[in-house]
Amino acid sequence: MLGKKYIECDLCVVGGGMAGMAAAISAAREGLSVVLMHERPVLGGNASSEIRMWICGSHGENNRETGILEEIALENLYRNPTKSFAVWDTVLYDFIKREKNITLLLNCTCMDAKTEKGKFSYDRNTKIQSVTGYQMTTQSFYEVKAKFYCDSSGDSILAPLCDAEFRLGREAKSEFNEDVETTSPDGMTMGMSCLIQGRETNKKIDYIPPEWSTKLTAKDFENREPDIYDDMENFWYLELGGNRDTIGDTEELRDELVALAAGTWDYVKNSGNFKAENWELDFLGFLPGKRESRRMCGEYMITQRDISDKVVFEDEIAYGGWPLDDHFPGGFWHRGVPNTDVATPAPYSLPYRSLYSKNVENLFFAGRNISMTHMAMSSIRVMATCSLLGEAVGKAASIAVKNGFAPHDVYLSKCEELQKLLMNEDCFLPSKTREISPVCKNAKLNVECDTLRNGQDRVHRIYENNTVCKVKKNSEISYVFENAEVSEVHIVFDSDLNRETIPGSKCERQHSMRASQRLDSPQLHMPKTLCKEFKLVGELNGEKTELLHIKNNRKRTYHIDINKKLDKLSLVPLDGWGEDENINVISFDFN
């Protein structure tokens, strides 16, 4: 008989990809006890060293996703200038391990759930009592009893385990009046990929393919021409399974994908068409990266019309902006272009009501499995967007736990509080701005940069006049006001969201990791616009108190609890990561 261990917590997150990580960190930082159950030995899901898909997100000027994801990206620039996947895995691991409120269960597969049937709030008919995982390395079972659960497993494992309503496949055009060709609903999805990566060397290297590799010719690569010298080439089009069962057929599809990947490298190396003599195969993934499977049914289902018509939701908690990127179910064997590429009005609004179940009372979800149609999912599914959804779930769960609420109660009475918590943590909500206290608005500011206190935390086209305030090193930005209780201070520096101060191509600058490694691939560094060292100083009746002193700063945003009586508050930028004498500050305000 194998042993079983029991854990109780506020929130159990199933799935340690980027969305699940963000949900766990977000909730833990609000004081919740969190269990993060992940079936793999490394974190990151599709972005991990096991799969190596890029973290993509919203297109457009200054649309980069911030919050927890930007913290991770900046830390990776600092610790991982050569974009080593070995280092990347440790960066992700560190972000979970540093949170004292998270219990991490790696190598632990969620395999069962205990549920209670009945009549629960808002016509829900099911409540999860506990979930059970099997940890392969310790040969132990873990039963986790939580107030709330978040399914960030990608495949929505909790759907069959607790009878959560879900959808699978493509909707008919008539159901939501979407711009699709599908006349009848079907079970077709996007497929999965096993990626390959190459490394350029300074000597000739042979490649002998295994006998079982798929034999390919130039005809097979029509509309998919490989280019190993292009930074954008990550072989994403090595895709199969959309016309089959992307869960039940995964092992069989994996075999086919590995054979396809090996055959592709054989073609690149040995066809003589690619100047690949000095290249070696550096990585071939054996764990397929999935794009689509089950999608949960929530209080609201996002459609392609919502995206294309740029509907602004009152319960906006995140945004998207990736194109409508629908991959044809036939994958690599589909002749013609492999996908659609229809621009979306980035940034578009995403609602909170799509992040919790319509029939299971205590179930959240975050990732590519939220409540949305197939066509909406073709844009929302990318990992940067999913990370924002995870961060929103973490904050919503914290409100629910602290108030004894169901997820829908948060929507009904605490939506503004949820949005405030997210914006305080540097989550950009395009239709919202942070509220600034009257004391801050009326305080005397010693610099002519009134945009520091407008609640707009990035320079963006939706904000007409927002600018960066340039402050000389060792000078101060100061507020003077009558004696008042200062509860919190908000600071936003310029982390160069477009990554224009980072070396390399646009692809190199925008992605945390690279595909293939060339001899001339650049070493990266911190954004030159970011403040490296600063002090925050409070003053009362002429007596100064150093409230915060950060050296070697790698963060864009600080939202700091102060809870002190002051009559003066000063931010003193001391140094930057670049050589400029000025430090860029976007926001500095207080409540």
C-alpha positions in Angstrom: 0.0 0.0 0.0 1.4 3.4 -1.0 1.3 6.2 1.5 -0.9 9.3 1.3 -0.2 12.8 2.7 -2.8 15.4 3.4 -2.5 19.2 2.9 -5.1 21.9 3.6 -4.8 25.3 1.9 -6.8 28.3 0.7 -6.1 27.7 -3.0 -4.9 24.6 -4.9 -3.5 25.4 -8.4 -3.3 22.4 -10.7 -0.7 23.0 -13.4 2.6 24.9 -13.1 2.8 26.5 -16.5 3.1 30.3 -16.8 -0.6 30.8 -16.0 -0.6 28.4 -13.0 2.7 30.0 -11.7 1.2 33.5 -12.0 -2.0 32.4 -10.2 0.0 30.8 -7.3 2.4 33.7 -6.9 -0.4 36.3 -7.1 -2.5 34.5 -4.4 0.5 33.8 -2.2 1.5 37.5 -2.2 -2.0 38.3 -0.9 -1.4 36.0 2.1 -3.2 32.9 0.9 -1.8 29.4 1.6 -1.3 27.9 -1.9 -0.5 24.4 -3.1 0.9 24.3 -6.7 0.6 20.8 -8.1 2.5 20.2 -11.3 3.1 16.9 -13.1 6.5 17.7 -14.6 9.9 18.1 -12.9 10.4 21.7 -14.2 8.0 24.6 -14.2 6.9 26.7 -17.1 4.7 24.3 -19.1 5.0 25.1 -22.8 7.8 27.6 -22.0 9.9 25.2 -20.1 13.1 23.5 -21.2 11.1 20.4 -22.0 9.0 22.0 -24.7 10.5 25.5 -25.5 7.7 27.4 -27.0 8.0 31.2 -26.9 6.0 33.3 -24.5 4.0 35.4 -26.9 1.5 38.1 -26.2 -0.1 41.3 -27.3 1.2 42.9 -30.4 1.8 46.7 -30.7 3.7 49.6 -29.2 4.2 49.4 -25.4 1.7 46.5 -25.2 4.1 44.1 -23.4 2.4 42.3 -20.5 3.7 43.5 -17.1 3.0 42.3 -13.5 4.5 39.0 -12.5 5.5 38.1 -16.1 7.6 41.3 -16.5 9.3 40.5 -13.2 10.3 37.1 -14.5 11.4 38.5 -17.8 13.6 41.2 -16.2 15.1 38.7 -13.8 15.9 36.4 -16.7 17.7 39.3 -18.5 19.8 39.8 -15.4 20.7 36.2 -14.6 20.6 34.6 -18.1 22.3 36.9 -20.7 23.0 33.9 -23.0 19.4 32.6 -22.8 20.4 29.2 -21.4 17.4 27.0 -20.8 19.1 25.5 -17.8 19.2 28.9 -16.2 15.7 29.7 -17.4 14.3 26.7 -15.5 16.0 27.9 -12.3 14.6 31.4 -12.7 11.1 30.0 -12.9 11.8 27.6 -10.0 13.1 30.5 -7.9 10.0 32.6 -8.4 7.9 29.8 -6.8 10.4 28.8 -4.1 10.9 32.3 -2.8 7.1 32.6 -1.9 6.8 31.2 1.6 3.1 30.7 1.2 3.4 28.2 -1.7 3.8 24.5 -1.2 5.2 23.1 -4.5 4.4 19.6 -5.6 6.5 18.7 -8.6 6.3 15.4 -10.5 2.7 15.2 -9.1 -0.1 14.3 -11.5 -3.7 15.3 -10.5 -5.6 12.0 -10.8 -8.8 12.2 -8.8 -11.2 14.6 -7.1 -13.8 14.3 -4.4 -16.9 16.3 -5.1 -20.2 17.1 -3.3 -23.3 17.3 -5.4 -26.1 19.7 -4.3 -27.7 23.1 -4.8 -25.0 25.7 -4.2 -24.8 29.5 -4.7 -25.8 30.9 -8.0 -27.3 27.6 -9.3 -24.0 25.7 -9.1 -24.6 21.9 -8.7 -21.1 20.8 -7.7 -18.4 21.7 -5.1 -14.9 20.2 -5.0 -13.9 18.8 -1.6 -10.4 17.7 -2.4 -8.1 16.7 -5.3 -5.6 13.9 -5.2 -2.2 13.7 -7.0 0.3 10.9 -7.4 3.9 12.0 -7.0 6.0 9.7 -9.1 9.4 10.4 -7.4 8.2 9.6 -3.9 5.6 7.0 -4.8 3.2 8.9 -2.6 -0.4 10.2 -3.0 -1.2 13.8 -2.0 -4.8 14.7 -1.1 -5.2 18.5 -1.1 -8.3 20.1 0.5 -8.7 23.7 -0.4 -11.3 26.4 -0.3 -10.8 27.1 -4.0 -9.2 25.3 -6.9 -7.6 26.7 -10.1 -7.3 24.5 -13.2 -4.3 25.7 -15.1 -3.5 22.3 -16.5 -4.0 23.2 -20.1 -6.0 20.1 -20.8 -8.5 20.9 -18.0 -8.0 17.8 -16.0 -10.5 18.9 -13.4 -13.3 18.9 -16.0 -13.7 15.1 -16.2 -12.7 14.7 -12.5 -15.4 17.0 -11.1 -17.9 17.2 -13.9 -17.2 20.8 -14.8 -18.9 21.8 -18.0 -16.5 22.2 -20.9 -16.3 22.5 -24.7 -14.0 20.8 -27.2 -13.6 21.6 -30.8 -14.9 24.3 -33.2 -18.2 26.1 -33.0 -20.5 26.6 -36.0 -20.6 30.0 -37.5 -24.3 30.3 -36.6 -23.8 30.0 -32.9 -21.9 33.2 -32.2 -21.9 34.8 -35.7 -18.1 34.5 -35.8 -16.0 35.0 -38.9 -15.4 31.3 -39.5 -16.1 28.9 -42.3 -17.3 26.1 -40.0 -21.0 25.4 -40.7 -21.4 22.6 -38.2 -19.7 22.2 -34.8 -17.0 19.5 -34.8 -14.3 18.1 -32.6 -11.4 19.5 -34.6 -8.7 21.5 -32.7 -5.3 22.9 -33.2 -2.5 20.3 -33.1 0.6 19.9 -30.9 4.3 20.2 -31.7 7.6 18.7 -30.8 10.2 21.5 -31.5 13.8 21.3 -32.6 16.6 23.7 -32.0 20.0 23.9 -33.7 23.4 25.3 -32.6 25.9 26.7 -35.0 29.5 25.6 -34.5 32.8 26.5 -36.2 33.4 23.0 -37.7 31.5 20.5 -39.9 29.2 18.2 -38.1 27.4 15.2 -39.6 23.9 14.2 -38.8 22.8 10.5 -39.2 19.0 10.3 -38.8 17.4 7.4 -37.0 15.8 4.8 -39.3 12.3 5.7 -38.1 12.6 9.4 -39.0 10.1 10.7 -41.5 11.6 11.1 -44.9 10.8 14.6 -46.2 11.4 16.6 -49.4 11.2 20.2 -50.5 7.5 19.5 -51.5 6.6 18.8 -47.9 7.9 22.2 -46.9 5.8 24.3 -49.2 4.6 27.4 -47.3 6.9 26.2 -44.4 10.4 26.9 -45.7 12.9 26.4 -42.9 15.6 29.1 -42.3 18.0 28.2 -39.4 19.7 31.6 -39.7 16.4 33.5 -39.0 15.9 34.3 -35.3 12.2 33.7 -35.8 12.6 30.1 -36.9 11.4 27.9 -34.1 9.8 25.2 -36.2 6.4 25.7 -34.7 4.8 24.3 -37.9 5.9 20.8 -37.0 2.4 20.2 -35.8 0.0 17.2 -35.8 -3.1 16.0 -34.1 -5.8 18.6 -34.6 -7.9 16.2 -36.5 -7.5 13.5 -33.8 -7.8 13.4 -30.0 -5.2 15.8 -28.6 -5.5 14.1 -25.2 -6.2 10.4 -25.8 -3.9 10.1 -28.8 -1.0 12.1 -27.3 1.5 9.2 -27.0 0.9 8.0 -30.6 1.1 11.6 -31.8 4.3 12.1 -29.9 5.9 9.2 -31.8 4.9 10.7 -35.1 6.0 14.2 -34.0 9.5 13.0 -32.9 9.8 11.2 -36.2 8.8 14.4 -38.1 11.2 16.5 -36.0 14.1 14.1 -36.7 13.2 14.0 -40.4 13.1 17.8 -40.5 16.6 18.1 -39.1 17.7 15.5 -41.6 16.3 17.6 -44.4 17.8 20.8 -43.1 21.2 19.2 -42.6 21.5 16.8 -45.5 19.5 18.3 -48.4 22.3 20.7 -49.2 19.8 23.6 -49.4 20.5 25.4 -46.1 24.3 25.9 -45.6 23.9 23.8 -42.4 27.2 21.9 -42.5 28.4 23.5 -39.3 25.1 23.1 -37.4 24.3 20.5 -34.8 21.0 19.4 -33.4 20.9 21.0 -29.9 17.4 20.0 -28.8 14.5 17.7 -30.0 11.5 17.8 -27.7 9.9 14.6 -26.6 7.0 16.3 -24.7 4.5 17.7 -27.2 3.5 21.3 -26.7 -0.3 21.5 -26.9 -2.3 24.4 -28.3 -5.8 23.3 -27.6 -8.0 20.7 -25.9 -10.8 21.2 -23.4 -12.1 24.7 -22.7 -14.1 25.2 -19.5 -17.6 26.9 -19.5 -17.8 29.9 -17.3 -20.2 32.6 -16.4 -19.3 34.3 -19.7 -17.9 32.8 -22.9 -15.6 35.1 -24.9 -16.1 35.0 -28.7 -14.2 36.2 -31.7 -16.8 39.0 -32.1 -15.9 40.3 -28.6 -12.3 40.5 -29.8 -12.8 41.9 -33.3 -15.4 44.4 -32.2 -13.2 45.4 -29.2 -15.9 45.0 -26.6 -14.8 46.7 -23.3 -16.0 44.6 -20.3 -16.9 46.2 -17.0 -15.1 43.4 -15.3 -11.9 43.7 -17.3 -9.1 41.9 -15.6 -6.6 41.4 -18.5 -6.1 42.1 -22.1 -5.0 40.3 -25.3 -3.6 41.3 -28.6 -2.2 38.2 -30.4 -3.6 37.7 -33.9 -6.5 35.3 -34.6 -3.9 32.5 -35.2 -6.0 29.4 -35.9 -3.9 26.4 -37.0 -5.5 24.1 -39.5 -6.3 20.7 -37.9 -4.2 18.7 -40.4 -1.1 20.4 -39.1 2.1 19.7 -41.1 0.3 17.6 -43.6 -2.2 20.3 -44.4 -1.2 21.7 -47.8 -1.2 25.5 -48.1 -0.5 28.0 -45.4 -0.5 26.3 -41.9 -2.5 29.0 -40.1 -4.6 32.1 -40.2 -3.1 35.5 -39.2 -5.8 38.0 -38.7 -4.9 41.2 -36.7 -6.8 42.0 -33.6 -7.4 45.4 -32.1 -4.7 45.1 -29.5 -5.1 45.7 -26.6 -8.5 44.2 -26.3 -10.5 43.6 -23.1 -10.9 40.2 -21.2 -13.6 39.7 -18.5 -13.3 38.1 -15.1 -16.5 36.1 -15.6 -14.6 33.8 -18.0 -12.3 32.6 -15.3 -14.7 30.6 -13.1 -17.0 27.7 -13.6 -20.7 28.0 -14.4 -21.5 24.7 -12.5 -18.7 24.1 -10.0 -19.0 26.5 -7.1 -15.3 26.8 -6.1 -13.5 26.3 -9.4 -11.4 28.9 -11.1 -9.4 28.4 -14.3 -6.6 30.3 -16.0 -4.7 29.6 -19.2 -5.7 28.3 -22.7 -8.7 26.5 -21.0 -10.8 29.5 -20.0 -14.4 30.1 -21.1 -14.0 31.1 -24.8 -14.9 29.8 -28.2 -12.4 28.0 -30.4 -11.8 31.1 -32.5 -11.4 33.4 -29.5 -8.9 30.9 -28.1 -6.8 31.2 -31.3 -5.7 34.6 -30.0 -6.1 34.3 -26.2 -4.2 31.0 -25.8 -0.7 32.5 -25.9 1.3 32.3 -22.7 1.8 36.0 -21.9 -2.0 36.6 -22.0 -2.5 33.4 -20.0 -0.1 34.7 -17.4 -2.3 37.8 -16.9 -5.3 35.6 -16.5 -3.5 33.6 -13.8 -2.5 36.7 -11.9 -6.2 37.8 -12.0 -7.3 34.4 -10.6 -4.9 34.7 -7.7 -6.2 38.1 -6.7 -9.8 37.1 -7.1 -9.2 34.0 -5.0 -7.7 36.2 -2.3 -10.8 38.4 -2.2 -13.1 35.3 -2.1 -11.2 33.7 0.8 -11.0 36.9 2.8 -14.7 37.6 2.4 -16.1 34.1 2.4 -17.3 34.6 -1.1 -18.0 32.4 -4.1 -16.1 33.5 -7.3 -19.3 35.1 -8.7 -19.7 37.2 -5.5 -16.4 38.9 -6.4 -17.9 39.9 -9.7 -21.1 41.2 -8.1 -19.6 43.3 -5.4 -15.8 43.4 -5.5 -14.9 43.9 -9.1 -13.4 47.3 -8.5 -11.3 46.0 -5.6 -10.0 43.2 -7.9 -9.1 45.7 -10.6 -7.4 47.9 -8.0 -5.3 45.0 -6.7 -4.2 44.1 -10.2 -3.3 47.6 -11.2 -1.3 48.1 -7.9 0.8 45.1 -9.0 1.5 46.6 -12.5 -1.2 44.7 -14.4 -2.3 47.0 -17.2 -6.0 47.3 -17.7 -6.6 49.3 -20.9 -10.0 50.8 -19.8 -8.9 51.7 -16.3 -6.5 53.9 -14.4 -5.4 53.8 -10.8 -7.1 56.2 -8.4 -4.8 58.7 -6.7 -5.6 60.1 -3.3 -6.6 63.8 -2.9 -3.6 64.4 -0.6 -1.3 63.3 -3.4 -3.1 65.2 -6.1 -3.0 68.4 -4.0 0.6 68.0 -2.7 3.3 70.3 -3.9 5.6 68.5 -6.4 9.1 69.8 -7.0 9.3 68.7 -10.7 7.2 69.7 -13.7 6.0 66.1 -14.3 2.4 66.0 -13.2 1.9 62.8 -15.1 3.7 61.1 -12.2 0.4 61.1 -10.4 -2.2 60.5 -13.0 -2.6 56.7 -12.4 -1.3 55.8 -15.9 1.6 53.4 -15.5 2.9 53.3 -19.1 3.4 55.5 -22.1 0.7 54.3 -24.4 -1.5 55.6 -27.2 -4.7 55.2 -25.2 -3.3 57.8 -22.8 -3.2 61.1 -24.6 -0.5 63.0 -22.7 1.3 60.4 -20.6 5.1 60.8 -20.6 8.2 59.6 -18.9 9.7 62.0 -16.3 13.5 62.2 -16.6 15.2 62.8 -13.3 19.0 63.4 -12.9 20.9 60.8 -10.9 21.1 61.7 -7.2 18.4 64.4 -7.5 15.0 63.8 -5.9 11.3 63.9 -6.7 9.5 65.3 -3.7 6.0 65.8 -2.5 5.3 68.3 0.3 1.9 68.2 2.0 0.3 68.8 5.4 0.9 66.1 8.0 -1.0 63.0 6.7 -1.1 59.3 7.1 0.6 57.7 4.1 -0.6 54.1 3.7 1.1 53.1 0.5 3.5 54.3 -2.2 3.5 53.4 -5.9 6.6 53.7 -8.1 6.9 52.7 -11.8 10.2 52.8 -13.6 10.8 52.5 -17.3 11.7 48.9 -18.2 11.8 49.6 -21.9 8.6 47.7 -22.8 9.6 47.6 -26.5 13.1 46.4 -25.5 14.7 48.9 -27.8 17.8 49.1 -25.6 18.5 45.4 -25.8 20.9 44.1 -28.5 19.9 41.9 -31.4 16.9 41.5 -33.7 13.4 42.3 -32.8 12.8 38.6 -32.1 15.9 38.5 -29.8 14.7 41.6 -27.9 11.1 40.6 -27.4 11.5 36.9 -26.3 12.9 35.7 -23.0 14.4 32.7 -24.7 15.7 32.0 -28.2 15.3 29.1 -30.6 18.5 28.2 -32.4 21.9 29.5 -31.3 24.1 31.1 -33.9 27.8 31.9 -33.4 26.9 35.6 -33.5 23.9 35.4 -31.1 24.2 38.4 -28.8 24.6 38.4 -25.0 21.7 40.4 -23.5 21.7 42.8 -20.6 19.2 44.8 -18.5 17.2 47.5 -20.2 19.3 50.6 -20.2 16.3 52.8 -19.2 15.7 50.9 -15.9 16.6 52.4 -12.6 19.3 50.3 -10.9 19.4 51.9 -7.4 17.0 54.2 -5.6 15.9 55.4 -2.2 12.5 56.3 -0.8 12.7 58.8 2.0 9.9 60.0 4.3 10.0 63.2 6.4 8.0 64.5 9.3 8.7 67.8 10.9 12.2 67.9 9.4 13.1 64.4 10.6 14.0 62.1 7.7 13.4 58.3 7.6 14.7 56.0 4.9 11.7 53.9 4.0 13.3 51.8 1.2 16.8 51.5 -0.4 17.0 49.1 -3.4 20.3 48.3 -5.0 20.7 46.2 -8.1 17.0 46.8 -8.9 15.5 44.3 -11.4 11.8 45.4 -11.1 9.7 47.8 -12.9 7.1 48.5 -10.2 7.0 48.8 -6.4 3.8 49.1 -4.5 4.9 49.5 -0.9 3.0 49.6 2.4 4.2 52.5 4.5 1.6 53.4 7.1 3.4 56.4 8.5 2.5 60.0 9.2 4.6 62.2 6.9 4.6 65.7 5.5 7.2 65.0 2.8 7.9 62.1 0.6 10.9 61.8 -1.8 12.1 59.4 -4.4 15.8 59.6 -5.1 17.1 57.7 -8.2 20.8 57.0 -7.6 21.9 55.0 -10.6 20.6 53.4 -13.8 21.5 50.3 -15.9 22.6 52.6 -18.8 25.0 55.4 -19.0 22.5 58.2 -19.3 22.6 60.8 -16.6 18.8 60.7 -16.3 16.6 58.1 -14.8 13.2 57.5 -16.3 10.3 57.5 -13.9 6.7 56.8 -15.1 4.7 56.9 -11.9 5.4 58.1 -8.3 2.4 58.6 -6.1 0.9 57.7 -2.8 -2.3 57.1 -0.9 
